Amino acid sequence: MVKQLIVGDAKQELSATRRILERLPEEHMSWKPHEKSMTLGGLATHLINILNWQIAIFQYPVFDLATVPLRREALEKRDDVLEEFDANVVKLDQLLAECGETTLGEEWTLRNGDHIILRQPRAIALRTFGISHMVHHRAQLGVYLRLLDIPVPGFYGPSADESGK
């Protein structure tokens, strides 16, 4: 039952994330709403990084942020974002299909060098560090699109842009 819940949750949130990535305006990929904010392309690329981290939850028992580059170059083309996102969704789907309830219950550790950030069963780590983290940044991307006057897709029902449809 845990696996069914995790797989269903992941599929729903990944599908919703792809719908917003489909709306990325290439002419605004270097735009950011505030000096302290990521660029639009940087935020979209961060969503891919989070998906890579979801994959890592199933590939490794420990994920050390000290060994991962903090930043990567922001992708500048919507098609590049979608291509990498889709390829990683396939990888995550495969890992989820192959894992059993035992794997979902195994301890997974997120650390930064010697500092342990969290230690949780894989199912909980996927939900918190993976899916909830993705939803948070997807919402930020929705605000970016709203500020650029680009229609925002609905995720859990119609958005204000879709209410008349």
Solvent accessible surface area in square Angstrom, and as a share of the most:
residue,aa,sasa,rsa
1,M,153,0.68
2,V,72,0.42
3,K,50,0.21
4,Q,132,0.59
5,L,111,0.55
6,I,16,0.08
7,V,32,0.18
8,G,39,0.37
9,D,36,0.18
10,A,0,0.00
11,K,106,0.45
12,Q,95,0.42
13,E,7,0.03
14,L,8,0.04
15,S,57,0.37
16,A,2,0.01
17,T,0,0.00
18,R,70,0.26
19,R,85,0.31
20,I,0,0.00
21,L,0,0.00
22,E,79,0.35
23,R,77,0.28
24,L,0,0.00
25,P,10,0.06
26,E,66,0.30
27,E,135,0.61
28,H,62,0.27
29,M,12,0.05
30,S,97,0.62
31,W,76,0.27
32,K,72,0.31
33,P,52,0.32
34,H,105,0.47
35,E,139,0.62
36,K,184,0.78
37,S,33,0.21
38,M,50,0.22
39,T,41,0.24
40,L,0,0.00
41,G,1,0.01
42,G,16,0.15
43,L,1,0.00
44,A,0,0.00
45,T,3,0.01
46,H,32,0.14
47,L,0,0.00
48,I,0,0.00
49,N,23,0.12
50,I,0,0.00
51,L,0,0.00
52,N,52,0.26
53,W,39,0.14
54,Q,0,0.00
55,I,10,0.05
56,A,5,0.04
57,I,0,0.00
58,F,21,0.09
59,Q,93,0.41
60,Y,111,0.42
61,P,88,0.55
62,V,64,0.37
63,F,20,0.09
64,D,33,0.17
65,L,36,0.18
66,A,66,0.51
67,T,107,0.62
68,V,42,0.24
69,P,107,0.67
70,L,158,0.78
71,R,179,0.65
72,R,88,0.32
73,E,152,0.68
74,A,38,0.30
75,L,37,0.18
76,E,129,0.58
77,K,113,0.48
78,R,75,0.27
79,D,98,0.51
80,D,65,0.34
81,V,0,0.00
82,L,21,0.11
83,E,127,0.57
84,E,49,0.22
85,F,2,0.01
86,D,47,0.24
87,A,51,0.40
88,N,6,0.03
89,V,31,0.18
90,V,100,0.58
91,K,105,0.45
92,L,0,0.00
93,D,46,0.24
94,Q,107,0.47
95,L,36,0.18
96,L,3,0.02
97,A,75,0.58
98,E,119,0.53
99,C,11,0.07
100,G,33,0.32
101,E,85,0.38
102,T,108,0.63
103,T,37,0.21
104,L,2,0.01
105,G,50,0.48
106,E,75,0.33
107,E,105,0.47
108,W,0,0.00
109,T,5,0.03
110,L,5,0.02
111,R,60,0.22
112,N,73,0.38
113,G,27,0.26
114,D,140,0.73
115,H,119,0.53
116,I,64,0.32
117,I,77,0.39
118,L,38,0.19
119,R,119,0.43
120,Q,43,0.19
121,P,52,0.33
122,R,17,0.06
123,A,10,0.08
124,I,85,0.43
125,A,0,0.00
126,L,0,0.00
127,R,87,0.32
128,T,60,0.35
129,F,22,0.09
130,G,0,0.00
131,I,2,0.01
132,S,49,0.32
133,H,43,0.19
134,M,1,0.00
135,V,40,0.23
136,H,102,0.46
137,H,20,0.09
138,R,3,0.01
139,A,58,0.45
140,Q,67,0.30
141,L,0,0.00
142,G,10,0.10
143,V,87,0.50
144,Y,12,0.05
145,L,0,0.00
146,R,106,0.39
147,L,107,0.53
148,L,33,0.17
149,D,130,0.67
150,I,30,0.15
151,P,72,0.46
152,V,15,0.09
153,P,3,0.02
154,G,12,0.11
155,F,44,0.18
156,Y,146,0.55
157,G,41,0.40
158,P,104,0.66
159,S,19,0.13
160,A,84,0.65
161,D,50,0.26
162,E,42,0.19
163,S,83,0.53
164,G,82,0.79
165,K,198,0.84
